[in-house]
């Protein structure tokens, strides 16, 4: 029964495997979407239809192999025997009931099924045309049925056998020879090579190609001379086993190590070997490890003057042996890469050096040598080296050397002494700053209030390399640390928040307290930054006390009264808002502060007359709710309104009293009558 032949590559039932490209039973049946037809010796998409002589699982595949593929002239005639085992489907019984032939030298010869084997008609020296040759290789295959279906062997190389002119005692003529079979499209190619050092055969080359399915098909003309073994080949004799490394610097110059089987046999000791890596020549190939068959070669330089390539180059390693007219392609893909730097951290460090600098990016492990330096000078000062301590594909770690002065310079990464990379993702160079240890300037006065949360302006040097800083103040043996952190504006100026203290209380005199800064440097180390010896300390003032506010007759100015005002904070840190759920709506802008008053003005005329309560916020830790105080005119008017309302209430009460008494007299008179 014949098997249906659907188009295997169509997306039917989500099938995407090209089953027709699998040309042996085991390769076909190991894929659950395919089935193998023993009758047609082909692989098809499995639609689940019950069919005869079909194999769906690999363990049901018959094993088909040749008894012997080598013979000698004295042993002729030769019988080509194909053994079939694990026949669980009755394939041999089917063959026994149909016609079977062997095709050799384009001649169909009868064949028969004997037990578990297929035996071809014996061939003698005359049939083979063997005369005075050292050896000859012949193509032989089995066909059966009315369609002359070709029997597919487990190893297609078994379709070839070799006849040697004599038997060499103690020496196998083919022991230094290599053979390979591979498929390209519908054609199967067979290659056999024996080197000149083979005592029995001398140099021998046999190369031919036949269709896997149509024995009448002609081998393509461009494949007839030089054999090219594709990466998909499973030939162990010719395999490129490994390539190290699998990526290299785009500029070239790197040494490549390739482990390849039978290199000396295929090169035949005469040189004449060409190696290309991803399309680029790899010069001076030489064997460096005879035991493990490893060769080395040197990649040529790029042809674009080291300019960054527009696209990444990649491809296999290809070895061409001129002696054996053979080209072998690796399954491994080699990539030429151009290193990229994305960022560095930290961006600064101390003059003494020793900063662990991390350079991040892509392909940073390319090349055999990498150096890093910081160009801190104007071209006359030598760059400062950064000693590489670790290297990965995405980062390089190095320790900065010392610098004799504070400066900012470009980080330059050099690969293989030829390619310099210094630009980051934004296109500009990545900069590293050498800075002195941070020091506070002398003669500055820092002050705040007990509640803290105000800002102090700090001056000094070396602030650019501060990653984080926090102010602290010592009072009564207890160190209080500010809740907010410092913000470095430049190398000499930063703004810091003040800590909350438990004093001084309202009305008390200011206190001078010891202070300093906890500093986290950009390179990760932590230090303490105390004030210089001539500093009087941190001046802590009592919190201001706010009492009431009045609106001036203009209606757009407000005067807030209080005590201990104007010390320990700046005018910019005072905010006056209207009392509501939203404390961000500014009522007026503070314009002046004295020891007793805060003056603020509104942008809108008469806008403050409708405000009964305000909230005054000082810094980010202290706020007051302040009520409005009425002026004299408003108080007199209020008193007049209060007297009038009191008189009206009294008159109403008297009227109600006499009305109630009159009604009682009327009710009594009515009762007497």
N, C-alpha and C positions, 0 to 999 in steps of 0.2 A: 504494500500500500504506500502511495506517495504522500509526502508531507506538503501541506500548503506552504506557499512561499510569499508571505506578506512583506511589505516594505519595512525592513527592520528599523530604520532610523526615524520613522514617524512617531509622533508623541501620542501613541495609542495606549490608553490606560496608564499614563504617566511614565511609559517606557522610554528611556533616553539612551540605553546601551545599544551600540551597533553590534548586534549578535553575529551578523554575517562576517565580521572581521575576526572572529575567533575560530581558528582553523584546526583545532584538535578537540577531541571529546572532553578532555579534562579541563581545558581552558573554558570551553563552552558551559559545561555542567556546573562549574564552580560559581557561575552567575545565576542567581535564582530566577531571573527574568528570561533565561534562554534555555533551549533544549537542543540536543544533538540527534540528528537523524543518521542512523547507521546505514540506512539504505542509500541516502544521498550524500553521506560524508560531509554534511554541512550543518551550520548552526543557525537556528531560527528563533524568533520571538515565541515564547511559550504562552499560548492562549488557553491552556488547560484542556484542549481537545484530546480525547483518548485516541492514540495512534500506535501503530506497530513499529518495532525496531527503533524505539525512542529512548534516549537516556536523559533523565532530568537531574540526577544527583551524581556527583563525581565518583563515588564508590562503585557505581554500576557501569562505569566506563570499562570496556575491554582494554587490556594492555596489548599493544601491537608493536613488536620490535623485530629486528633482524637477528638471526642466529649468529652470523659472522659477516663482517664487512671487509675482511682481509683474506687473501689467498696468495698462493705462489705458483709460478709457472709449472713446477713439477707436480703440483697437486691438481691441475686441471684434468677433466672438466669441473667447472664450478656450478654449484646449485645455489641459487638465491632462495633462501628460506625465510619466511615471515612467520613468527610464532605469535599466536593469539591466546591469551589467558584471561581469566576472570570474565568469561563469556556468560553473563547471567541473562542475556536477552535472546539467546539462540542465533547469534549473528553467524557463527560458523555453519550452522545448519542451513541458514539462508544462502550462504555462499556456495555450499555444496549442491544446492539445487539450481544454481544459475551458472552462467559461463564466466570463467576467470582466466585472465591472461597476465603475462609479465611482458613489459615493454623494455627492451634493451637495444641500444644502438638503433632506435627508431623502428625496431622490428617487433611485432607482436608474436609472442611465443606462448604456447599453451601452459596452463598451470592447473594444479589440482589441490583439493583439500584433503589432507591426510591427518586425521586425528585433530590435534590442536594447532596445526600449522598449514601454511600454504607453500607449496613447493613449485618452483618454476622449472621449465625445461632446462637441463644441463647445457652449459655453453663451453666450448673448447677453445683452443688457441686460435684456430682458424676463424671461428665465429667472432672472437674478440679482436682479431687483427693484431694480436700481440706478437711482435717480431723484433728482436734485438733491442727492445726498450728496457730501461732499468725498472720502470714501473709505469702503470697506466691506471687512470681512474675512470670508472664507468657509472653512468646514470641508469638506474633501474627502478621501476615502480610497478605496482599491481593495479590492474583495472578490472572491473566486473560489471555485469549487467548489460542491458541493451544500450545504455547511454555512455558506456565506457567510463564509469565513475572511478576516479582515482582513489585508492585506499590511502587514508592519511595515517602515517606512522606517528608514534609518540615523539620520536626525534626525527625530524625531516632529514638530518644528515645520514640516516640509515638508508636513504634512497640512493646512496653512492657506495661503491665498493672499489677496492684497490687491489691490483694484481702486481706482485713484485717478481722480478726475474729469478730470484733465488732466495733460499733461506739462509740467513746468517746466524750461525750458532752463537748463542750468548748475546746476541744484539738484535733488538727489534728495529726493523728499518724505519718505523714511523714514530720511534720514541722521542725524537727531537722535532717532529713535525707538528703543525697546528692545523686544525680544521674548524670550520664555522659554517653555520647555516642561518640565514635570516630572511625575513619577509619584508618586502616593500610593495604595497598595493597587492595586486594579484600574483606577483612574481615571488618565487623563492630562489635565493641565491646560495650557491655552495662554493666555498673557498678552501683550498688546501695548499699549504706551503711547507717545504722542507728546506732548511738552510744548507749552505755549501759545506758546512762542517759535518753533515750527515754522511758517514762513511759508506752507507749502503746506497743512498739515492743521489747524493750531491744536491745541488740547488734544483728545486722542483716547484713549479707553480701550476695550479689547476683552478680555474675560475669559470663558472657557468651559471646561467639562470634559466629557470623553467617556470611556467605558470603552475600555480598550485591546483588549479581546477581544469585547465585546458592545456593538454600536452602538446597541442598544435600551435599554441601562441608563441610568438617570436620575442626573444629577449630584446629590450630597448637598446638601440645602437650606442647611446651615450654611456651605457653601463658595461659595455663589453670589454673594455681595456683595463681601467683602473677600478678596483673594488673599493666601495665605501660602505663600511659597516655602521649602521645608524645606532643611535643611543638606545633605541628600543630592543636591540639585539640581546639575546640571552647567551651569547657565546662566551664562555668563561675563558677560553684560550686567548681571546683578544680583548678582554675587558679592561677598561680603565677603572681601577678599583677606588681610587680616592684622589682628591685634589686639595692641596693645602697651600695657602688659605683659600677660601671660597670668595674672597673679595680682595681687591687691591687698590692702591692709590691710583687715581685717574692719570696722574702724571707719569706713571710707569716706573721702571727701574727696580721693581720688586722681584725677589726670587720666588719661584713657584716650584713646589715639589709634587710630582705626579707619580702615583704608584700604578704601574701598568703591567699586565701579564705578558711574558714572553717577549720583552722588549729586545733583547739581544738576538733572539731567533729571527724576529721580523726585520730588525735592522741589518742582520747578517754581518755584523762586525765591520761594515764599510762606511758607517756614518750615513750621510744622505738622509737625515731625518729632519722633517720640518714640524714645528709645534706652533700652533696658534691658540691664543686664549681670548675668547670673546671677540674673535676676528682680528686680534692684534698679534703680531709676531712675538714669539718667545725665543730668544736667541741662545745659542750655544747649549743645546740639550746634551746632557751627559749623565751617565749612570753613576750614582753615588752610593748605592746600597744594593750590591749584587744579590744578597740573600733575600731581601724583600722586594727586589725589582723596582727600585725607586730612582727616578731621574729628576734632575733640576734644570731649570732654564731661567733666563732673565728677561723680564718684560721690557719691551721697547717703550720709548718715551712717547707721549701724546704729540699729535701733529698740530695743535692749536695754540702753541706758545703758552701753555699752562692756563689759558682762559677757561673759566668755568663752563662746562659743556651744557648744551641746551637740554639734553636728555641723557639718561643713564645708559651706559653701554653694558650689555650682558650677553652671555652665550656660553656654549660648551667649550671644553678643551678638545682640540682636534690634532691628532698625530698622523702624519703622512710618512710612510716608509717607502723610500724610492726603490730600494732593492726588491721588495716584495710587491710593489705597486698596490699598496693597501693603505686605506685611510680609516682611522678608528675615531669614533666620536664618544665623548663622555656623557653619562647621564647627569653628572653634576653641572650646575650652572655657575659660572664665574661672573662676578660683577665688578666693573670699574666704578669706583665711587669717588665723589668729591666731598671732602669733609665740610660740614657746616657747623658754625658756632651760633647758638641761640642766646646764651647769657652766661654770666659769670657771677659767682658769689663767694665771699663778700666782695663788695666793690671797693673796700679800703682796708688798710691794716697799719700796724705800727712801723716806725722807721727801723726797728730792730729786726724786722722780718719774722719768719716763722709762721706766717698766716697760711692756713690750709685753704688754698684757692681751688674752687671747683669750677671747671670749664665744661659747660654742658652743650650738647648738640647731637649731630648724627654722623655716623661713620668715623668716629674719632679714633677707632682702632686701626684705621687704614695705614698702610706703610709699616716698615720695620723699625723706624726711628721717629720719635717726636720730641721736640724741644719747645719750651715756653719761656718767654721773656717779657719784661715790662719795660717799654721804652719811655723812661721818665725824663729824658733830657731834651735838648734842643737839636739833637743830631750830633753834638760834640761829646756829650756824656754817654758812656757805654750803657747799654740796656742792662737791667737787673735780671739775672736768671731766676727762674722758678723751677726747682728740682721736682721732676715727675716722680711720684711715689705710687701711683696706681693708674691704670688705663683700661677703659671699657668702651664699648661701642657708643654709648650715650654720654660719657663723661670722662674727664681726665682730672686727677687730683695732683696738685703740686704744692710745694712749700716755698713761699716767697723768700728771696734773699734780702739782705739789709740794704737800706738806702741812706745816703749821707745827707739828704735833705728832704723836706716835705715837697711833694710834687704829685701831679696826676699824669699818668702815661697810658699808652695803648698796650693792651695785652695781645701779643703776637704769638700764634701757634705755628710752628714750622714742621712740616712732615717731610721726612727723608731728605732734609737739607735743601729741598727744592721748592716746595709749595708752602707759601705763607698765607695763613688765614687769620683775619683779625676783625672782620665785620660781623655784626650780629644780625638778627632777623630784621631790624629796622633799616639796615643798610649802612649804618655808621659804625665806627670802631667801638669796641668795648673797652672801657677805661677802668683803671685801678688807681687808687689814691694812696700814697704814703703820707701818713699824718702823725704828728707828735702826740704824745699822751695828752688827754684833755686837762687843762689847768684853768682855774678861775682867775679872772683879772683882779688886781688889787684896787682898793678905793671905791668899791661899789657897795651900796647899802640896800639890803633886802629886808622887806617888812611885809606883814600881813595881819590878819585879825584872828581871834581865837577860834572862830568857826572854820577857818581855812577856806579852801575853794577859790581863792583869788589867784591872780597870775602875777608872777614876778619876772622881770626881764633880767636874764643872766648873761654876763659877758665873760669871755675868756678866749682860749685858743684850743684847737684840736677837736672841735665839736662835730666836724663833718663825718668822723668815723664812729660816732655814737649811734648805736642801733636803738637803744632805749635808755632813758634816765628818769629817775624818780627822786624828788626832794624829800629829805627827812629833817626833823627838828627834835632835839633832846630837851625834855622839860621834866624836872623832878625825878631824874633817873630813868625815865621812860622815853623810848624813841617812838615818835609818831611819824608815819610815812604818808605822804600825800596820796589821795585817791586817784588823781589824774597824773598823767605822765608828761614829760617834757617834750617839746617840739623844737627840733634843731632847724633854725632858719638858714644858717650858713656856718662856716667854720668858726666864727667868733661870737655868735649870738644865738640864744635859744630862750624859749618862753616855757616856764614851769608852773605847775599848780602847787599851792601851799597846803600843808597838812592841817588837819583839825586838832586843836589842843584843848585841854581842860582848864584853861585860864590864859591870861588874867580875866577876872570878873569885871563887870560894869563898874566904872568909877575908879578902878585900880590903875596904877601907873604902868606904862609899857615895860616889857621885860626883854632883856637881851639874852638870847639862847644860842646854844651851839647848834650848827646845822651842817649839812653836806648833801651829797648826791650819790645814790647807788647807780652805777653806770654799767650797762651791758654793751660791750664793744661789738663792732660789726663782725669781727673774726670769732666771736663767741665767748671770749673771756670776760670776767666780771671784775670790777674794781670799785674802790671808793674814791670820790673826788671831794676832798675837804676844802674849805676856804683857805686863802693865804693867811699867814700869821697876823697881819696887820688889820684884819677884818674885825669889826666890833661885834659881829654875830648877827643873828636874825632878830629883828625887832618885832615882838608880838604885841599888838594892841588889843584892848578889850573890844568886844563886839559893840558896834554903834547901837544907840537906843533911839527909836523913832516914836514920837508921841502923837502927833496929829498933823493934818495938813489944812491949809486954807487956800481958797481960790481968790486970786486978786481981781479987782473990779473989771479988768479987761476981759475976763472970762477965758483967756487962753494961757495964763501963767499960773503956776502952782508953787506954793512954798511949803516944804515939808520940814517940820520942826523936830529937833531931837538933841541928843547929847553925844559927845565923843565922835563926831562925824569927821570925815575927810582924812582918816589915817589908815594905812594898810591896804589900800585899794585905789584903783584909778577910776576916774570919772566914767570911762568907757565900760566899766564893770557894773554900773548901776542901771537897773532897768525898772521903770515904773509902768505898771499895767493896771487895767481896770479889774476889780474883783469880779470874777465870773468863772465859769467852768473852763474857759479857754484863757490861760494865763500868758498867752503869746501875743495878745493884742496890745500893743504899746499905747498907753494913754498920752504920754508926753515924753519929750526928749530932755534928758538932764543937761543943763547948761553950766551950772556952777555948784560947788560944794564948799561950805565953810564948816567951822567946828560946831555950829548950831543949826545950820539950814542946808537943805538941798533944794535948788531951784530948777524947775523944768518948765518947758513951754510946749504947747500943742500947735499943730499946724493949722487947725481950724478955729475960727473965732467962736467964742461962747461955747466951745465943746466941753469945757470942764465943769460948767455950772450944773450939769446933770449927773455928775459923778459923786456918789456918797461915800464910797469906800475904794481904796486902792491897795495894791500889793507892791511893795518895794523889794526887789531882788538884788542882792549884792553878791557877786561871784556866783558860784554854783552850789553853795552850801547854806546860805543864809537868806531868809525872806521874812518880811514883816507885813501884817495886815494893819493898815492905818485908816482911821476914820476921819471924816471931815469936821472941822470946827467952823461954826457959823460966826459972821461978823456982827457989830453992834446994831446996825440997822435991821438986820434980819432978826435979832433977838428982841428989839422993841416991837416990831410988827408981830412977832410970835406972842409977846405978852398981851398986846391989845386984843388979838384974836382969842386968847385964852380967857380974858375978863368978859368979853361979850358972850362967849359960849357959856361961861359960869352963870351969868345973869339970866340967860335964856333958860337954863336948866332949873334955876331957883324959881322963876316965875311959873314955869310949867308945873313944878311940884306943888306950889301954893294953890294954883288953879285946880289941880286935881284934888287937893285936900278939901277945899270949900265946896266943890261940886259933889264930892262924896257925902259931906255933912248935910247939904241941902236935900239930897235924895233920901236920906234916912228920915228927916223931919216929914217929908211928904208921905212917905210910906206909913209913918205912925199916925198921921191925921186920917188917912184913909182907913186905917184899922179902927179908930174910935168911931167914926161915922158908920 
